[in-house]
Amino acid sequence: MSQNPLKIIFAGTPDFAAVALTALLDAGHDICVVYCQPDRPSGRGKKLQAGPVKQLALAHDIAVEQPVNFKSADALDRLKQYQADLMIVVAYGLLLPKSVLETPRFGCVNIHGSILPRWRGAAPIQRAIEAGDQESGVTIMQMDEGLDTGNMLLTRRCAIEADETGSSLHDKLALLGGEAINAFLAEFSADYRGEKQDNTLANYAHKLSKSEAQIDWRRPAVAIERQIRAFNGWPVCFTYVGEKRLRVWQAKITSEQSRQSAGTVANLSKQGIAVVCGDGVLLRLTQLQPDGAKAMDAAALLNSRREWFEKHPVLGHDG
């Protein structure tokens, strides 16, 4: 480790980044300034609200910078004035230009929520679950001008459990990211260059969208079940019962099969709403949420809305 404490710029915006910043602060690292995205409108009133990282920085009396980007000379000059040794970037929300990457003495490192190069891009946590990966992790990466293409400096792994959701894996990796960055800094050396990524093993984790959360019942049950778990948190999978939209938070694959059309409700019970998938396997929906209501188990939903399914026995139509 270096003789003198590193002067660190931290760049991040959401909860995932705030967990890492907390770990750095708890370890006593010198965070001279925090960079995060400009405040965004939030809630019903659409009032500007500070993100989790900004709130944490202000609570610790750390200076906060919120440039829209680094295209202006003023924004870059201000960055240079901090004379930092290292910039740690976590879910910041901007692709940093070369001028920024080269500003800190030892460049910029990123805490990335996957074992690179498996998943590069915006949504590695959800895409890993959706693809059926059995493990995930975090990679501390030296940033370059590419999208998650820099040298790997340190990796920490964790299992993806059979019932893992996008939310639960997000939280596990956030904590793991904090541990990993502190482990990296404890052994920091200006001479360490890390390991190059094998580009042939890379996949691009596309940003999540609300439109792709609609369930296509023609797909196999295992694919739909993974999708439901991956999108548990946001954007949350949904289907239609007639014209009624129904969010699906949890589901279980059964050992039952049917020759009925995909999307057909095969049976209704307290255990769940069993729906025929494209491969004939029944998927039991166990936790659901109608628009305007809270998430509830299948028994509660059927107590109040059983007629929905009796009137519309095939799911997936949006009116």
DRENFIKOL-477653 format. One line per 4 residues: number of its first residue (from 1); their letters; for each residue x, y, z of N, C-alpha, C. Coordinates in steps of 0.2 Angstrom, whole numbers, padded with zeros to 4 digits. Atoms other than C-alpha are relative to their C-alpha. Layout:
! DRENFIKOL-477653
NUM	A	X/Y/Z/X/Y/Z/X/Y/Z ~ ...
! end
This chain:
! DRENFIKOL-477653
1	MSQN	0004/-0006/0000/0000/0000/0000/0004/0006/0000 ~ -0004/-0006/0000/0006/0018/-0003/0001/0003/0007 ~ -0001/-0003/-0006/0014/0027/0011/-0005/0005/0003 ~ 0004/-0006/-0002/0003/0042/0011/-0008/-0002/-0002
5	PLKI	0006/0002/0002/-0016/0040/0011/-0002/0003/-0007 ~ 0002/-0003/0006/-0024/0042/-0006/-0005/0005/0000 ~ 0005/-0005/0000/-0034/0057/-0010/-0005/-0002/-0006 ~ 0004/0003/0004/-0049/0050/-0018/-0006/0004/-0002
9	IFAG	0006/-0003/0002/-0063/0057/-0029/-0005/-0006/-0001 ~ 0005/0006/0001/-0079/0046/-0028/-0006/0003/-0005 ~ 0006/-0001/0004/-0092/0046/-0042/-0005/-0005/-0001 ~ 0005/0004/0000/-0108/0038/-0041/-0007/0003/0002
13	TPDF	0006/-0003/-0001/-0127/0041/-0039/-0005/-0004/0004 ~ 0005/0004/-0004/-0139/0027/-0033/0002/-0004/0006 ~ -0001/0004/-0006/-0140/0015/-0019/0006/-0004/0000 ~ -0005/0005/0001/-0128/0003/-0026/0007/0004/0001
17	AAVA	-0006/-0004/-0001/-0114/0017/-0026/0000/0002/0007 ~ -0001/-0002/-0006/-0119/0023/-0009/0002/-0005/0005 ~ -0003/0006/-0004/-0115/0006/-0001/0007/0000/0000 ~ -0007/0000/0001/-0098/0007/-0008/0003/0006/0003
21	LTAL	-0002/-0006/-0003/-0096/0025/-0002/0000/-0001/0008 ~ 0000/0001/-0007/-0101/0020/0015/0006/-0004/0003 ~ -0006/0004/-0001/-0088/0006/0015/0007/0004/0000 ~ -0006/-0004/0000/-0074/0018/0010/0000/0005/0006
25	LDAG	0000/-0005/-0005/-0079/0031/0023/0001/-0004/0007 ~ -0001/0004/-0006/-0080/0017/0037/0007/-0002/0001 ~ -0007/0002/0000/-0062/0012/0032/0004/0005/0001 ~ -0004/-0005/-0001/-0056/0029/0034/0003/0003/-0006
29	HDIC	-0003/-0003/0006/-0052/0034/0016/-0001/0007/-0001 ~ 0000/-0007/0001/-0049/0052/0011/-0004/0001/-0006 ~ 0004/-0001/0006/-0064/0056/0000/0000/0008/0000 ~ 0000/-0007/0000/-0061/0074/-0005/-0006/0003/-0004
33	VVYC	0006/-0002/0003/-0076/0076/-0016/-0004/-0006/-0003 ~ 0004/0005/0003/-0091/0067/-0022/-0003/0003/-0007 ~ 0003/-0002/0006/-0097/0068/-0040/-0007/-0005/-0001 ~ 0006/0004/0001/-0115/0062/-0044/-0005/0004/-0005
37	QPDR	0005/-0003/0005/-0129/0065/-0057/-0004/0006/0003 ~ 0004/-0005/-0002/-0139/0081/-0056/-0007/-0003/0004 ~ 0007/0002/-0004/-0155/0080/-0044/-0005/-0001/-0006 ~ 0006/0002/0005/-0170/0072/-0053/-0006/0001/0003
41	PSGR	0006/0000/-0003/-0188/0075/-0051/-0003/-0007/0002 ~ 0002/0006/-0003/-0196/0062/-0040/-0006/0000/0004 ~ 0006/0000/-0004/-0212/0057/-0032/-0006/0003/-0004 ~ 0006/-0003/0003/-0230/0063/-0036/0001/0007/-0002
45	GKKL	-0001/-0007/0001/-0225/0081/-0034/0005/0002/-0005 ~ -0006/-0001/0005/-0210/0079/-0046/0005/0005/0003 ~ -0005/-0005/-0003/-0199/0089/-0034/0007/-0003/-0001 ~ -0007/0003/0001/-0180/0088/-0037/0002/-0003/0007
49	QAGP	-0002/0004/-0006/-0173/0075/-0025/0007/-0002/-0001 ~ -0007/0002/0000/-0155/0072/-0021/0000/-0008/0000 ~ -0001/0007/0000/-0149/0054/-0024/0003/-0002/0006 ~ -0003/0003/-0006/-0143/0042/-0011/0008/0002/0001
53	VKQL	-0007/-0002/-0001/-0124/0046/-0014/0001/0007/0002 ~ 0000/-0007/-0002/-0127/0065/-0013/-0002/0001/0007 ~ 0003/0000/-0007/-0137/0063/0003/0005/-0002/0005 ~ -0005/0003/-0005/-0123/0052/0011/0006/0005/0000
57	ALAH	-0006/-0005/0001/-0109/0065/0005/-0002/0006/0005 ~ 0002/-0006/-0004/-0119/0080/0013/0000/-0002/0007 ~ 0000/0002/-0007/-0121/0070/0029/0007/0000/0003 ~ -0007/0001/-0002/-0102/0068/0030/0004/0006/-0001
61	DIAV	-0003/-0006/0002/-0099/0086/0025/0006/-0001/-0005 ~ -0005/0000/0006/-0090/0081/0009/-0003/0004/-0006 ~ 0002/-0005/0006/-0091/0093/-0006/-0003/-0005/-0005 ~ 0004/0003/0005/-0103/0088/-0020/0001/0004/-0006
65	EQPV	0000/-0003/0006/-0101/0091/-0038/-0005/-0003/-0005 ~ 0005/0003/0004/-0115/0088/-0051/0000/0003/-0007 ~ 0000/-0003/0007/-0110/0093/-0069/-0005/-0005/-0004 ~ 0004/0004/0004/-0122/0087/-0082/0005/-0004/-0004
69	NFKS	-0006/0004/0004/-0106/0081/-0092/0006/0003/0001 ~ -0007/-0003/0000/-0088/0085/-0094/0002/0003/-0006 ~ -0002/-0003/0007/-0089/0093/-0111/0002/0007/0001 ~ -0002/-0007/-0001/-0086/0111/-0104/0007/0000/0003
73	ADAL	-0007/0000/-0003/-0068/0116/-0100/-0001/0002/0008 ~ 0001/-0002/-0007/-0075/0123/-0083/-0001/-0006/0004 ~ 0001/0006/-0004/-0081/0106/-0077/0006/-0004/0000 ~ -0007/0004/0000/-0064/0098/-0082/0005/0004/0005
77	DRLK	-0005/-0004/-0004/-0054/0112/-0074/-0002/-0001/0008 ~ 0002/0001/-0007/-0064/0110/-0058/0002/-0007/0003 ~ -0002/0006/-0002/-0061/0092/-0057/0008/0000/0001 ~ -0007/0000/-0001/-0042/0095/-0059/0002/0004/0006
81	QYQA	-0002/-0004/-0006/-0042/0107/-0045/0000/-0004/0006 ~ 0000/0004/-0006/-0045/0093/-0033/0006/-0004/0001 ~ -0007/0003/0000/-0028/0086/-0037/0000/-0007/0003 ~ 0001/0007/-0003/-0034/0068/-0033/0005/-0005/-0003
85	DLMI	-0004/0006/0003/-0024/0052/-0034/-0004/-0005/-0004 ~ 0004/0005/0003/-0038/0041/-0039/-0007/0002/0000 ~ 0007/-0001/0000/-0056/0042/-0044/-0003/-0007/0000 ~ 0004/0006/-0001/-0068/0028/-0039/-0007/0001/-0003
89	VVAY	0006/-0001/0003/-0083/0026/-0050/-0004/-0006/0001 ~ 0004/0005/-0001/-0098/0016/-0046/-0007/0002/-0002 ~ 0007/-0001/0002/-0115/0017/-0056/-0001/0008/0000 ~ 0000/-0008/0001/-0111/0036/-0060/-0005/0002/-0005
93	GLLL	0005/-0002/0005/-0122/0036/-0075/0003/0004/-0006 ~ -0003/-0003/0006/-0110/0044/-0087/0006/-0004/-0003 ~ -0006/0003/0003/-0097/0037/-0099/0005/0006/0000 ~ -0005/-0005/-0002/-0081/0047/-0094/0004/0000/-0006
97	PKSV	-0004/-0001/0005/-0071/0054/-0108/0008/0000/0002 ~ -0007/0001/-0002/-0052/0052/-0109/0003/0005/0004 ~ -0002/-0006/-0004/-0049/0069/-0102/-0001/-0001/0007 ~ 0001/0001/-0007/-0057/0064/-0086/0004/-0006/0003
101	LETP	-0003/0006/-0002/-0050/0047/-0085/0008/0001/0002 ~ -0007/-0001/-0001/-0032/0054/-0086/0001/0006/0005 ~ -0001/-0005/-0005/-0035/0068/-0073/0003/-0002/0007 ~ -0003/0002/-0006/-0032/0059/-0057/0007/-0003/-0001
105	RFGC	-0007/0002/0001/-0014/0054/-0054/0000/-0007/-0002 ~ 0000/0007/0002/-0018/0035/-0055/-0006/-0002/-0004 ~ 0006/0002/0004/-0033/0036/-0066/-0006/-0001/0004 ~ 0006/0001/-0003/-0050/0030/-0063/-0001/-0008/0000
109	VNIH	0002/0007/-0001/-0056/0013/-0056/-0008/-0001/0001 ~ 0007/0001/-0001/-0074/0006/-0057/-0001/-0006/0004 ~ 0003/0006/-0003/-0084/-0006/-0046/-0005/-0002/-0005 ~ 0005/0002/0005/-0093/-0016/-0059/-0004/-0006/0003
113	GSIL	0004/0005/-0003/-0108/-0028/-0054/0000/-0006/-0004 ~ 0000/0007/0003/-0102/-0044/-0063/0007/-0002/0000 ~ -0007/0003/0001/-0087/-0055/-0066/0002/0001/-0007 ~ -0002/-0001/0007/-0080/-0047/-0081/0005/-0005/-0003
117	PRWR	0004/-0004/0005/-0080/-0049/-0096/-0007/-0003/-0001 ~ 0007/0004/0001/-0096/-0060/-0094/-0005/0005/-0002 ~ 0006/-0005/0002/-0108/-0045/-0093/0003/0007/0001 ~ -0001/-0008/0000/-0103/-0027/-0098/-0006/0003/-0001
121	GAAP	0006/-0004/0001/-0115/-0013/-0099/-0004/0002/0006 ~ 0004/-0003/-0005/-0129/-0006/-0089/-0004/-0004/0005 ~ 0004/0005/-0004/-0139/-0021/-0082/0003/-0007/0001 ~ -0004/0007/0000/-0126/-0035/-0078/-0004/-0004/0006
125	IQRA	0003/0004/-0005/-0135/-0040/-0062/-0007/-0004/-0002 ~ 0006/0003/0003/-0152/-0043/-0070/0001/-0005/-0006 ~ -0001/0004/0006/-0145/-0050/-0086/0003/-0007/0002 ~ -0003/0006/-0002/-0135/-0063/-0076/-0006/-0005/0002
129	IEAG	0006/0004/-0002/-0151/-0070/-0068/-0004/-0002/-0005 ~ 0004/0001/0006/-0161/-0069/-0084/0003/-0006/-0004 ~ -0003/0005/0005/-0148/-0080/-0093/0001/-0006/0004 ~ -0001/0006/-0004/-0147/-0093/-0079/0007/-0001/0003
133	DQES	-0006/0000/-0003/-0130/-0089/-0073/0000/-0003/0007 ~ 0000/0003/-0007/-0125/-0099/-0057/0004/0004/0005 ~ -0004/-0004/-0004/-0113/-0086/-0051/0001/0007/-0003 ~ -0001/-0007/0002/-0110/-0067/-0051/0006/0002/0004
137	GVTI	-0006/-0003/-0004/-0098/-0055/-0042/0001/0007/-0002 ~ -0002/-0006/0002/-0090/-0039/-0044/0007/0000/-0002 ~ -0007/-0001/0003/-0074/-0033/-0053/0002/0007/0001 ~ -0003/-0006/0000/-0063/-0019/-0049/0004/0001/-0006
141	MQMD	-0003/-0001/0007/-0058/-0012/-0066/0003/0006/-0001 ~ -0003/-0007/0002/-0046/0001/-0072/-0004/0002/-0006 ~ 0004/-0003/0005/-0056/0012/-0083/0004/0002/-0006 ~ -0003/-0002/0006/-0052/0015/-0101/-0006/0004/-0004
145	EGLD	0005/-0004/0004/-0062/0024/-0115/-0006/-0005/-0003 ~ 0005/0004/0002/-0072/0008/-0119/-0005/-0001/0005 ~ 0006/0001/-0005/-0088/0002/-0110/0002/-0007/0003 ~ -0001/0005/-0005/-0082/-0009/-0096/0006/-0005/-0003
149	TGNM	-0005/0004/0003/-0067/-0015/-0106/0007/0000/0003 ~ -0007/-0001/-0003/-0052/-0010/-0095/0002/-0006/0004 ~ -0003/0005/-0003/-0040/-0021/-0086/-0003/-0002/0007 ~ 0003/0003/-0006/-0047/-0032/-0071/0005/0001/0005
153	LLTR	-0005/-0001/-0005/-0038/-0027/-0055/-0002/-0005/0006 ~ 0002/0005/-0006/-0048/-0038/-0042/-0007/-0002/-0002 ~ 0007/0003/0001/-0063/-0050/-0043/-0002/-0003/0007 ~ 0003/0004/-0006/-0075/-0056/-0029/-0006/-0003/-0003
157	RCAI	0005/0004/0003/-0087/-0070/-0033/-0006/-0001/0005 ~ 0005/0002/-0004/-0104/-0075/-0026/-0005/-0004/-0004 ~ 0005/0005/0004/-0117/-0089/-0030/-0006/0004/-0001 ~ 0006/-0003/0001/-0133/-0084/-0038/-0005/-0006/0002
161	EADE	0004/0005/-0003/-0146/-0094/-0028/-0006/-0001/-0004 ~ 0006/0002/0004/-0161/-0103/-0035/-0006/0005/0000 ~ 0006/-0005/-0001/-0173/-0090/-0028/0003/0007/-0001 ~ -0003/-0007/0001/-0161/-0075/-0032/-0005/0005/-0004
165	TGSS	0003/-0005/0004/-0170/-0059/-0038/0005/0005/-0002 ~ -0004/-0005/0002/-0163/-0044/-0046/0001/0005/0006 ~ -0001/-0004/-0006/-0166/-0035/-0029/0005/-0003/0005 ~ -0005/0004/-0005/-0157/-0048/-0018/0007/0000/-0003
169	LHDK	-0007/0000/0003/-0142/-0049/-0030/0003/0007/0000 ~ -0002/-0007/0000/-0141/-0030/-0031/0003/0001/0007 ~ -0002/-0002/-0007/-0140/-0029/-0012/0007/-0004/0002 ~ -0006/0004/-0001/-0127/-0044/-0011/0006/0003/-0003
173	LALL	-0006/-0003/0003/-0116/-0036/-0024/0002/0007/0002 ~ -0002/-0006/-0003/-0117/-0019/-0017/0005/0000/0006 ~ -0004/0001/-0005/-0110/-0025/-0001/0007/-0003/-0002 ~ -0006/0003/0002/-0097/-0036/-0010/0004/0005/-0003
177	GGEA	-0004/-0006/0003/-0092/-0020/-0020/0004/0004/0005 ~ -0003/-0004/-0005/-0088/-0011/-0004/0006/-0004/0003 ~ -0005/0004/-0002/-0078/-0025/0002/0006/-0001/-0005 ~ -0005/0001/0005/-0069/-0027/-0014/0005/0006/-0001
181	INAF	-0004/-0006/0001/-0064/-0009/-0016/0005/0001/0006 ~ -0004/-0001/-0005/-0057/-0008/0001/0006/-0005/0000 ~ -0005/0005/0001/-0047/-0024/-0002/0005/0002/-0005 ~ -0004/-0002/0005/-0040/-0017/-0018/0004/0006/0003
185	LAEF	-0004/-0006/-0003/-0035/0000/-0009/0005/-0003/0005 ~ -0004/0002/-0005/-0027/-0010/0005/0007/-0003/-0003 ~ -0006/0003/0003/-0015/-0018/-0007/0002/0005/-0006 ~ -0001/-0004/0006/-0014/-0003/-0019/0007/0001/-0002
189	SADY	-0007/-0001/0003/0002/-0001/-0030/-0001/0004/-0006 ~ 0001/-0004/0006/0004/0012/-0043/0003/-0004/-0006 ~ -0003/0004/0005/0014/-0002/-0053/-0005/-0005/-0003 ~ 0004/0005/0002/0000/-0014/-0054/-0005/0001/-0006
193	RGEK	0003/-0001/0007/-0008/-0016/-0071/-0006/-0004/-0001 ~ 0006/0004/0000/-0021/-0030/-0068/0001/-0005/-0006 ~ 0001/0005/0006/-0027/-0043/-0081/-0004/0002/-0005 ~ 0004/-0002/0006/-0033/-0040/-0098/-0006/-0004/-0001
197	QDNT	0007/0004/0001/-0051/-0045/-0102/0001/-0004/-0007 ~ 0001/0004/0006/-0054/-0059/-0115/-0006/0003/-0004 ~ 0006/-0003/0003/-0066/-0049/-0127/-0004/-0005/-0003 ~ 0004/0006/0003/-0072/-0066/-0135/-0005/-0002/0005
201	LANY	0005/0003/-0005/-0081/-0070/-0118/-0005/0006/0002 ~ 0004/-0006/-0002/-0090/-0053/-0117/-0007/0000/-0003 ~ 0007/-0001/0002/-0109/-0050/-0118/-0002/0007/0003 ~ 0003/-0006/-0002/-0118/-0034/-0117/-0006/0000/0003
205	AHKL	0006/0000/-0004/-0130/-0032/-0103/-0004/0007/-0002 ~ 0004/-0006/0002/-0143/-0020/-0111/-0004/0003/0005 ~ 0004/-0004/-0005/-0152/-0007/-0101/-0007/-0003/0000 ~ 0006/0003/-0001/-0168/-0013/-0094/-0006/0005/-0002
209	SKSE	0005/-0005/0002/-0184/-0006/-0101/-0007/-0003/0002 ~ 0007/0002/-0003/-0203/-0007/-0095/-0003/-0004/-0005 ~ 0003/0004/0005/-0208/-0014/-0112/0002/-0007/0000 ~ -0002/0007/0000/-0198/-0030/-0111/-0002/-0004/0006
213	AQID	0003/0004/-0006/-0206/-0034/-0094/-0006/-0003/-0001 ~ 0007/0004/0001/-0222/-0040/-0102/0002/-0007/-0002 ~ -0002/0007/0001/-0222/-0058/-0101/-0003/-0003/-0007 ~ 0002/0003/0006/-0223/-0068/-0117/-0001/-0007/0002
217	WRRP	0001/0006/-0003/-0231/-0084/-0112/0002/-0006/-0005 ~ -0002/0005/0005/-0225/-0093/-0128/0007/-0002/0001 ~ -0007/0002/-0002/-0208/-0094/-0120/0000/-0006/0005 ~ -0001/0006/-0005/-0202/-0109/-0110/-0001/0002/0007
221	AVAI	0001/-0002/-0007/-0207/-0109/-0091/0006/0002/0003 ~ -0006/-0002/-0003/-0189/-0108/-0086/0002/0007/-0001 ~ -0002/-0006/0002/-0186/-0093/-0096/-0004/0006/0003 ~ 0004/-0005/-0003/-0201/-0084/-0089/0001/0001/0007
225	ERQI	-0002/0000/-0007/-0197/-0089/-0071/0006/0004/0001 ~ -0007/-0003/-0001/-0179/-0082/-0073/-0002/0008/-0001 ~ 0001/-0007/0002/-0186/-0066/-0081/-0004/0004/0006 ~ 0003/-0003/-0006/-0198/-0063/-0066/0004/0001/0005
229	RAFN	-0005/-0001/-0005/-0184/-0065/-0054/0005/0005/-0001 ~ -0005/-0005/0002/-0172/-0054/-0064/-0003/0007/0001 ~ 0003/-0007/0000/-0185/-0040/-0065/-0003/0002/0007 ~ 0003/-0002/-0006/-0191/-0041/-0047/0004/0005/0003
233	GWPV	-0004/-0006/-0002/-0186/-0024/-0041/-0002/0005/-0005 ~ 0002/-0004/0005/-0188/-0015/-0057/0003/-0003/-0007 ~ 0006/-0003/0001/-0196/-0015/-0070/-0006/-0004/0003 ~ 0005/0004/-0002/-0206/-0029/-0063/-0004/-0003/-0006
237	CFTY	0004/0003/0005/-0214/-0042/-0075/-0007/0001/0001 ~ 0007/-0001/0000/-0232/-0040/-0080/-0003/-0004/-0006 ~ 0004/0003/0005/-0246/-0048/-0090/-0007/0003/0001 ~ 0007/-0003/0000/-0264/-0044/-0094/-0005/-0005/0001
241	VGEK	0006/0005/-0001/-0280/-0052/-0088/-0006/0005/-0003 ~ 0005/-0004/0004/-0292/-0045/-0101/0004/0007/-0001 ~ -0003/-0007/0000/-0288/-0026/-0100/0004/0002/0006 ~ -0003/-0001/-0007/-0282/-0027/-0082/0008/-0002/0000
245	RLRV	-0007/0002/0000/-0263/-0026/-0080/0002/-0003/0007 ~ -0001/0004/-0006/-0256/-0038/-0067/0008/-0001/0000 ~ -0007/0001/-0001/-0238/-0037/-0061/0001/-0006/0004 ~ -0001/0006/-0003/-0230/-0053/-0056/0007/0000/0003
249	WQAK	-0006/-0001/-0004/-0217/-0052/-0042/0003/-0007/0001 ~ -0003/0007/-0001/-0214/-0071/-0039/-0004/-0005/-0004 ~ 0003/0005/0003/-0218/-0087/-0048/0004/-0007/0001 ~ -0004/0007/-0001/-0213/-0106/-0046/-0002/-0004/-0006
253	ITSE	0001/0005/0005/-0211/-0119/-0060/-0002/-0006/0003 ~ 0003/0006/-0003/-0222/-0134/-0057/0003/-0006/-0004 ~ -0002/0006/0003/-0219/-0152/-0062/-0006/-0002/-0005 ~ 0006/0001/0004/-0236/-0151/-0071/0000/0002/-0007
257	QSRQ	0000/-0002/0007/-0239/-0150/-0090/-0007/0000/-0002 ~ 0007/0000/0003/-0254/-0146/-0101/0001/0001/-0008 ~ 0000/-0001/0008/-0258/-0146/-0120/-0004/0006/-0002 ~ 0004/-0006/0001/-0268/-0130/-0118/0005/0005/-0003
261	SAGT	-0004/-0006/0003/-0262/-0114/-0127/0004/0004/0005 ~ -0004/-0004/-0004/-0249/-0104/-0120/-0004/0006/0003 ~ 0004/-0005/-0003/-0256/-0091/-0108/-0006/-0002/0004 ~ 0006/0003/-0002/-0270/-0102/-0103/0000/-0001/0008
265	VANL	0000/0002/-0007/-0275/-0102/-0084/-0002/-0007/0001 ~ 0001/0007/-0001/-0274/-0120/-0080/-0004/-0002/0006 ~ 0004/0001/-0006/-0280/-0119/-0062/0001/0006/0005 ~ -0001/-0005/-0005/-0283/-0107/-0048/0000/-0003/0007
269	SKQG	0000/0003/-0007/-0279/-0111/-0030/0004/0005/0005 ~ -0004/-0005/-0005/-0272/-0103/-0014/0007/0000/-0001 ~ -0007/0000/0001/-0255/-0109/-0019/0002/0004/-0006 ~ -0002/-0004/0006/-0255/-0099/-0035/-0005/-0001/-0006
273	IAVV	0004/0000/0006/-0262/-0096/-0052/0005/-0003/-0005 ~ -0004/0004/0005/-0255/-0109/-0064/-0002/0001/-0007 ~ 0001/-0003/0007/-0252/-0103/-0082/0004/-0005/-0004 ~ -0004/0004/0005/-0247/-0114/-0097/0005/0004/-0003
277	CGDG	-0005/-0003/0003/-0231/-0109/-0104/0001/-0003/-0007 ~ -0001/0002/0007/-0224/-0111/-0122/0002/-0007/-0001 ~ -0002/0007/0000/-0217/-0128/-0118/-0004/-0005/0003 ~ 0005/0004/-0003/-0232/-0134/-0110/0000/-0001/0008
281	VLLR	-0001/0000/-0007/-0225/-0133/-0092/-0005/0006/0003 ~ 0004/-0005/-0004/-0236/-0124/-0079/0004/0004/0005 ~ -0004/-0005/-0005/-0229/-0109/-0070/-0005/0003/0005 ~ 0005/-0002/-0005/-0238/-0105/-0054/0002/0007/0003
285	LTQL	-0001/-0007/-0003/-0239/-0086/-0050/-0002/0000/0007 ~ 0001/0001/-0007/-0238/-0084/-0032/0000/0007/0004 ~ 0001/-0007/-0003/-0236/-0065/-0028/-0001/0005/-0006 ~ 0002/-0005/0006/-0245/-0052/-0039/-0002/0006/0002
289	QPDG	0002/-0007/-0002/-0250/-0034/-0039/-0004/0003/-0006 ~ 0004/-0004/0004/-0265/-0026/-0048/0002/0007/0000 ~ -0001/-0007/0000/-0263/-0008/-0054/-0004/0003/0006 ~ 0003/-0003/-0005/-0267/0003/-0039/-0001/-0003/0006
293	AKAM	0000/0004/-0006/-0265/-0010/-0026/0007/-0002/0002 ~ -0006/0002/-0002/-0251/-0017/-0016/0001/-0007/-0002 ~ -0002/0007/0002/-0242/-0034/-0020/-0003/-0004/0005 ~ 0003/0005/-0004/-0251/-0049/-0013/0001/-0007/-0002
297	DAAA	-0001/0007/0003/-0251/-0067/-0013/-0006/-0002/-0004 ~ 0005/0002/0005/-0262/-0077/-0025/-0007/-0001/0004 ~ 0007/0001/-0004/-0275/-0082/-0011/-0003/0007/0001 ~ 0003/-0006/-0001/-0278/-0064/-0007/-0003/0003/-0007
301	LLNS	0002/-0003/0007/-0279/-0059/-0026/-0007/-0004/-0002 ~ 0006/0004/0002/-0292/-0073/-0029/-0006/0001/0004 ~ 0005/-0002/-0004/-0302/-0068/-0014/-0004/0006/-0003 ~ 0003/-0007/0002/-0306/-0051/-0022/-0001/0000/-0007
305	RREW	0000/-0001/0007/-0303/-0054/-0040/0000/-0006/-0004 ~ 0000/0007/0003/-0306/-0072/-0045/-0004/0001/-0007 ~ 0004/-0001/0006/-0319/-0066/-0058/0004/0002/-0006 ~ -0004/-0002/0005/-0305/-0058/-0068/0002/-0006/-0004
309	FEKH	-0003/0005/0003/-0298/-0075/-0072/-0005/-0005/-0003 ~ 0006/0004/0003/-0315/-0084/-0075/-0002/0003/-0006 ~ 0003/-0003/0006/-0320/-0071/-0087/0006/0000/-0006 ~ -0006/0000/0005/-0302/-0070/-0096/0005/-0006/0002
313	PVLG	-0004/0006/-0002/-0295/-0088/-0094/0007/0000/-0004 ~ -0007/0000/0003/-0280/-0083/-0106/0003/0006/0001 ~ -0003/-0006/-0002/-0268/-0071/-0100/0005/0003/-0006 ~ -0005/-0003/0005/-0257/-0059/-0111/-0004/0005/-0005
317	HDG	0003/-0005/0005/-0270/-0048/-0120/-0001/0007/0004 ~ 0001/-0007/-0003/-0270/-0029/-0117/-0006/0004/-0002 ~ 0006/-0004/0002/-0287/-0025/-0123/0000/0002/-0007
! end
